[in-house]
Amino acid sequence: MGCLLVLLAAFAPRLIVLFAWIARPGYFDSVFDTFIFPLLGLIFLPFTTLMWLLVGAPPQGVEGLEWLWVVLAVLLDLGHYGNTWEQRGTVEAGVGRGAGRRTPPPPA
């Protein structure tokens, strides 16, 4: 079961954070002071929010080498956004509305 959770967290961190929020609201509230930060993290930095949830166990919070995991999660999130930005030109124009229509090739 643990391996399945790790695989799901790698591919869908937002889903795991949402499941944790629903399943353990007391733990979630003890890690985060307010609901604003986890909500923003769920939208913009899902891996960082998930890592903060895993290493920020109360009462000590994040300390020592646990910051390394948080920094790696931030880099993973930023790398995802950078990769998306880099590949923005590879999507064909016109995909979506009228995707079935194709323009004929120019005459030779």
Beta strands, then each sheet from edge to edge (+ up, - down):
end
